[in-house]
C-alpha cells in the first residue's frame, strides 16, 4: 500500500490541543499543500504514472490514539469534506458534532477497561448516536470494544497494535450497545480491527448528494487565515467565515441531477444566508436550477445561473482540491423562509479569495 503517513504534533501541550481552532488551520494547510505539490518526475516516476498529484484528494484519512482519538472526533466532524474515512482509538468525543459524519465512515475503538474520564462508555454513547443517524450509505461506522484482561496492565494502551498495518483478529464485544463498563458479561467475537485496512476500504465522494453541516463547535469557532478569503467551505456549501448567526446552526441539503434541483430540507437556528456551489457533475447548468425549501417542499424558486471562470479559480484556490472546482453559485436567503429568495451568486461574492499559496 503506497501512501504518505504524516504524524502531526499538537499545536499545544494541552489536553485540548486538537480542539483549538489553530488545529483546523494546521490540517487544512497541510492537506491543501500536499494536494497542490507535484512530485519531481525524475524521482517519482511511478507515483506520477499512477496519479498526477502527490496525494489523491479522495484518499485522505485521519486516525489517532488517546488525545489523538479526541482529535479524530473533532477534526473529522469539522473538516469532514477532506476525509475519506476515520479511525478513533481510545479518545473522548467531547462536544464533537457527529451529525457531520454523514459522508465520512468512521471506526470507533476502545479497550473495555479504559474507564478514565468515562472513555469506555462514551464510545457506546457515540455509537448509538451514529446508529440513530444511519440510513442507506450515510453514517457508516463500526464499533470495536476490545477485551482487555486484568493481566494486560494499563487498560489504555494494552491493545494499541490495532493501528498497525497487519491483519489482526482481536476479541471485541459483539453486543456493544449493552456494554456498561469493565466487567460487563457480554458475547465476544473475533474481528479484524486493523485501523488502516478498515479505512482503506473507503474512497471519498467529494460531491455527496446529501450533506449535513452543524457549524457550531464548543470553545471557539474555526478561524482561518485572512489569505484564505471570506468564506468557509463544506463540500458544496459555503458561508461567511464566522457570521454571528451561524453558531449552533445545522443545514441539511440535497441536490438531484435528474430534477436539476437543490433541496434545503432543514435549517436550524438563525442562519439566514448561505451559498450553494454548483458544477457540471451536479447539475445541467444550461437549464434553470430549482431551489426548494422546507420538509414539505412547499417553497420553490427557480434561478438561471451563469458559469464563470472566476468562480472556478476562486473555489480551487480556497481548498486546493481539483474535485472542489465549481462553475456557478447560488445565494440562498432565508430571512423569511416563506419568502425564500435565491439568486445567481456570480464571481463578485468570491472576490476576496486570492490565488493559492504553498
C-alpha positions in Angstrom: 0.0 0.0 0.0 1.5 3.3 -1.1 0.9 6.5 0.8 2.2 9.4 2.8 2.0 9.0 6.6 2.0 12.3 8.5 2.2 12.3 12.3 1.4 15.8 13.3 2.3 17.2 16.7 -0.5 19.0 18.5 -0.3 22.8 18.4 -0.1 23.0 22.2 0.9 20.7 25.0 -2.6 20.7 26.5 -5.4 18.1 26.7 -7.5 20.1 24.3 -4.8 20.6 21.6 -7.0 19.2 18.8 -10.0 21.2 20.0 -8.3 24.5 19.3 -9.2 26.4 16.1 -5.5 26.5 15.1 -5.6 22.7 14.7 -8.2 23.1 11.9 -5.9 25.6 10.2 -2.9 23.3 10.5 -4.6 20.3 8.9 -6.3 22.5 6.2 -3.0 23.9 5.2 -1.2 20.6 5.4 -3.7 18.8 3.2 -4.0 21.7 0.8 -0.3 21.9 0.3 0.1 18.2 -0.3 -2.7 18.3 -2.9 -1.0 21.2 -4.7 2.5 19.9 -4.6 3.5 17.8 -7.5 6.4 15.3 -7.3 9.6 15.7 -9.3 9.4 13.5 -12.4 12.9 12.1 -12.2 12.5 10.9 -8.6 8.8 9.8 -8.5 8.1 8.4 -12.0 6.0 5.6 -10.6 3.9 7.9 -8.5 3.4 10.3 -11.4 2.3 7.5 -13.6 -0.3 6.3 -11.2 -1.6 9.7 -10.2 -0.7 13.2 -11.3 -1.0 14.6 -7.8 1.3 13.8 -4.9 -1.7 12.9 -2.8 -5.1 11.5 -4.1 -7.7 14.0 -2.7 -10.2 11.2 -2.4 -7.9 9.0 -0.3 -7.0 11.2 2.7 -7.6 9.5 6.1 -7.3 10.5 9.7 -6.6 8.3 12.7 -5.5 8.9 16.2 -5.0 7.3 19.6 -5.8 8.7 23.1 -5.6 12.6 22.8 -5.3 11.9 19.1 -8.6 10.0 19.3 -10.1 13.1 20.8 -8.8 14.9 17.8 -10.3 12.5 15.3 -13.8 13.0 16.8 -13.4 16.8 16.4 -11.3 17.2 13.3 -13.3 14.6 11.3 -16.5 16.4 12.1 -15.2 19.9 11.4 -13.2 19.1 8.2 -15.5 16.3 7.0 -15.2 17.2 3.3 -11.4 16.4 3.5 -11.5 12.8 4.6 -12.4 9.5 3.0 -12.7 7.7 6.4 -11.6 8.0 10.0 -10.5 5.8 12.9 -10.8 6.9 16.5 -9.0 4.9 19.2 -9.1 5.5 23.0 -10.4 9.0 22.8 -13.4 11.0 24.1 -15.8 12.8 21.8 -16.2 15.9 24.0 -18.8 18.1 22.2 -17.9 16.9 18.6 -20.7 17.2 16.2 -21.1 13.6 15.0 -24.0 14.5 12.8 -21.4 16.0 10.4 -20.1 12.4 9.6 -22.8 11.6 7.1 -20.3 11.0 4.4 -17.2 10.0 6.5 -17.2 6.3 7.5 -15.7 6.1 11.0 -14.4 3.2 13.1 -14.5 3.7 16.9 -12.2 1.6 19.0 -11.8 1.3 22.8 -10.4 -1.0 25.4 -13.2 -2.3 27.7 -11.2 -1.4 30.8 -10.3 2.1 29.7 -12.5 3.9 32.2 -10.6 7.1 32.8 -12.8 10.1 32.0 -15.5 7.7 31.0 -13.9 6.8 27.8 -15.1 3.2 27.6 -18.7 4.2 28.0 -18.5 7.3 25.9 -17.9 5.1 22.8 -21.3 3.5 23.4 -23.0 6.8 23.6 -21.2 7.9 20.4 -22.0 4.6 18.6 -25.7 4.9 19.5 -25.8 8.4 18.2 -24.3 7.4 14.9 -26.7 4.4 14.7 -29.7 6.8 15.0 -28.4 8.8 12.1 -27.5 5.9 9.9 -29.6 5.3 6.8 -28.6 3.9 3.4 -25.0 4.8 2.6 -24.8 7.5 5.1 -23.2 7.4 8.6 -21.2 4.1 8.0 -19.5 3.0 11.2 -18.1 0.1 13.2 -17.7 0.0 17.0 -14.9 -2.2 18.4 -14.7 -2.5 22.2 -11.6 -4.7 22.9 -11.2 -7.3 25.5 -8.5 -6.2 28.0 -7.7 -8.8 30.7 -6.6 -7.7 34.1 -3.1 -9.1 33.4 -2.7 -6.7 30.5 -1.7 -3.9 32.8 -2.6 -0.4 31.6 -6.1 -0.7 30.0 -5.5 2.4 28.0 -2.5 1.1 26.0 -2.9 -2.7 26.0 -4.5 -3.1 22.6 -2.8 -0.3 20.6 -1.5 -2.8 18.0 -4.8 -2.5 16.2 -3.4 0.5 14.3 -0.6 -1.5 12.7 -0.7 -2.3 9.0 -1.4 -6.0 9.5 -4.3 -8.3 9.6 -5.3 -8.5 13.3 -8.0 -10.7 14.6 -8.9 -9.4 18.0 -11.6 -10.2 20.5 -14.2 -7.5 20.7 -17.7 -7.2 22.2 -20.4 -8.2 19.8 -23.4 -6.6 21.5 -21.5 -3.3 22.3 -24.8 -1.4 22.8 -25.3 -3.3 26.1 -21.8 -2.5 27.4 -21.9 -0.6 30.7 -18.2 -0.8 31.7 -15.4 -3.1 32.6 -16.8 -6.5 33.8 -19.9 -6.5 31.7 -20.7 -10.1 30.8 -21.2 -9.9 27.1 -20.6 -12.0 24.0 -17.3 -11.6 22.2 -16.3 -12.2 18.6 -13.1 -12.1 16.6 -12.8 -9.2 14.2 -10.1 -7.8 12.0 -9.7 -4.4 13.7 -6.7 -3.0 11.8 -7.4 0.7 11.5 -5.5 1.3 8.3 -7.1 -1.6 6.5 -10.6 -0.6 7.7 -10.2 2.9 6.4 -8.6 2.0 3.1 -11.9 0.3 2.1 -13.4 3.7 1.5 -12.9 6.5 -1.0 -14.2 10.0 -0.5 -17.2 11.1 -2.5 -16.4 14.9 -2.8 -19.9 15.7 -4.1 -22.3 13.6 -2.0 -25.9 14.2 -2.9 -26.8 15.0 0.7 -24.7 17.0 3.2 -25.4 17.7 6.9 -23.5 20.6 8.4 -23.6 21.6 12.0 -21.5 24.7 12.1 -21.2 25.0 15.8 -18.2 24.0 18.0 -17.5 24.3 21.7 -14.7 26.5 22.9 -14.0 28.5 19.7 -15.2 28.5 16.1 -12.7 27.6 13.3 -10.5 30.6 12.4 -8.7 30.5 9.1 -6.0 32.9 7.9 -7.2 36.0 6.1 -5.4 35.0 3.0 -8.0 32.2 2.5 -10.7 34.7 1.8 -14.1 35.5 3.2 -15.8 32.1 3.1 -15.9 28.9 5.0 -16.5 25.8 2.7 -18.1 22.5 3.4 -18.5 20.1 0.4 -20.7 22.2 -2.0 -21.9 24.7 0.6 -20.3 27.9 1.8 -21.0 30.6 4.4 -19.1 33.7 5.6 -16.2 32.7 7.8 -17.7 33.4 11.2 -21.1 35.0 10.9 -22.7 35.6 14.3 -25.9 33.8 13.1 -24.1 30.5 12.2 -23.3 29.4 15.8 -25.5 26.4 16.6 -26.8 26.2 13.1 -27.4 23.0 11.2 -28.1 22.9 7.4 -29.3 19.7 5.6 -29.2 20.0 1.8 -29.6 17.6 -1.1 -29.1 18.0 -4.8 -30.8 16.0 -7.6 -29.2 16.0 -11.0 -32.2 14.4 -12.7 -34.6 17.1 -11.5 -32.0 19.8 -11.7 -32.8 20.9 -8.2 -31.4 21.7 -4.8 -33.5 20.9 -1.7 -32.8 22.7 1.5 -34.6 20.2 3.6 -33.8 21.6 7.0 -32.1 24.5 8.7 -32.0 25.3 12.4 -31.3 28.4 14.4 -30.6 31.8 12.9 -28.5 31.3 9.8 -30.2 33.3 7.1 -27.8 33.3 4.1 -25.5 30.7 2.6 -24.2 29.7 -0.8 -24.8 26.6 -2.9 -21.8 25.8 -5.2 -22.6 24.0 -8.5 -20.7 22.3 -11.3 -21.4 20.2 -14.3 -21.2 17.0 -12.4 -24.1 18.0 -10.1 -26.4 19.9 -12.5 -27.2 20.8 -16.1 -26.1 24.4 -15.7 -27.6 25.3 -19.1 -31.1 24.9 -17.6 -32.7 26.8 -14.7 -31.9 25.3 -11.3 -34.9 24.8 -8.9 -34.2 25.6 -5.2 -36.7 24.1 -2.8 -37.0 24.8 0.9 -38.6 23.0 3.9 -39.5 19.4 4.8 -42.8 19.8 2.9 -41.1 21.2 -0.2 -43.6 24.0 -0.4 -41.3 26.9 -1.2 -39.8 26.7 -4.6 -37.9 29.2 -6.7 -36.0 28.9 -10.0 -32.8 30.6 -10.9 -30.7 30.7 -14.1 -27.0 30.5 -13.3 -24.0 31.8 -15.2 -20.9 29.7 -15.5 -17.9 31.8 -14.5 -14.2 31.1 -14.8 -13.5 33.4 -11.8 -15.7 31.2 -9.6 -13.7 28.2 -10.8 -10.4 29.9 -9.9 -11.7 31.1 -6.5 -13.1 27.7 -5.4 -9.9 25.9 -6.5 -7.8 28.4 -4.6 -9.9 28.1 -1.5 -9.2 24.4 -0.9 -6.6 23.5 -3.5 -8.7 20.4 -4.3 -9.4 19.7 -8.0 -12.7 18.0 -7.0 -13.9 21.2 -5.4 -13.8 23.4 -8.5 -17.3 24.9 -9.1 -18.5 26.8 -12.1 -21.6 28.6 -10.6 -23.0 29.7 -7.3 -26.5 30.4 -5.9 -27.1 32.6 -2.9 -30.0 31.4 -0.7 -31.5 34.0 1.6 -33.8 32.6 4.4 -34.6 35.7 6.4 -38.2 34.7 5.9 -38.5 31.0 4.8 -41.9 31.7 3.4 -40.4 34.2 1.1 -37.1 32.5 0.3 -35.1 34.3 -2.2 -32.4 32.8 -4.4 -30.1 34.5 -7.0 -27.2 33.8 -9.2 -24.1 34.4 -7.0 -21.7 35.5 -9.7 -18.0 35.8 -9.2 -18.2 39.0 -7.1 -19.0 37.1 -3.9 -15.7 35.3 -4.2 -13.7 38.4 -5.0 -11.7 38.2 -1.7 -10.4 34.6 -2.4 -6.8 35.0 -3.5 -4.6 32.8 -5.6 -3.4 29.6 -3.9 -0.2 29.8 -1.9 2.1 27.0 -0.9 
